[in-house]
Amino acid sequence: MLAAKPTDEVLCRAVDRWNAGMHLQGSDESLFAVPNLEDGSDRPVLQPSQVLPQIGTYTLAKPGGELCVKATLGAQYIVTLKKKRWYYNLDPSQVLSSGHCHKEAAVLSLTLRNDAASLQFHFKKEKNTFYVTKLTASLSPLPLCLGCAHKTYSGLVEHDRLFAASFGQSFGCKSANVLHTSSEMSLRLVPLQVQAFSVPGGRYGEDVECLADLNKRVLPIVLGAVVIGLLLIAALTFLLVRDRHGYDSL
């Protein structure tokens, strides 16, 4: 026997219970509000709406204590299921940072205590620059429907020179960086500032501005100049036409 579709009143009660601390789960035919009980795994809970992630600062030190990597970022996982997007924001207070740093390679790993979410930056140093060659991500959230099996979403981004900057500088981007790690999961980093292999005094060097921030800063100036130019052309055309009509009347 097929389950009846929930009425608007039932859905409203379910949403109210969810907001009060319940976890809303659903199937193709019905929605359920069930307690988000501690099951020992403390898995991430996917959310149906998008909010800005919290910003955290993570560091990786060399054996002598000198900083090798410093990264400040907000991380949001975007899971696509049946053409609908679900979101999970990485909580900096729950993140453990680890990794290793060598002369020309470094890995910064950000994980939850139960490994239910992870994010890894693979850095490379080449001559007077550093950049990220690979970024891997994984997420093992609570299932979205009753009776559904747990699933882990994972993927990676490989790039020749991702988030590149000169040695002693930092790569900075206030705009969102959306990286497609797999067909089912993307990663949104906003904002992002990172520096690798040399972080003197633990402070960021001069920012290398990302293209998105540059466009936001320069585009209004360019558009303003174009508008002013068009207004000047229109004014000059009006004056020339008026003067020509004046000569014709004489």
Helices and strands as residue ranges (DSSP letters): H 8-19, E 22-26, E 31-35, E 56-61, E 67-81, E 84-89, G 92-94, E 95-101, E 105-112, E 117-126, E 129-139, E 153-166, E 170-173, E 177-180, E 185-196, G 200-202, E 207-209, H 211-249
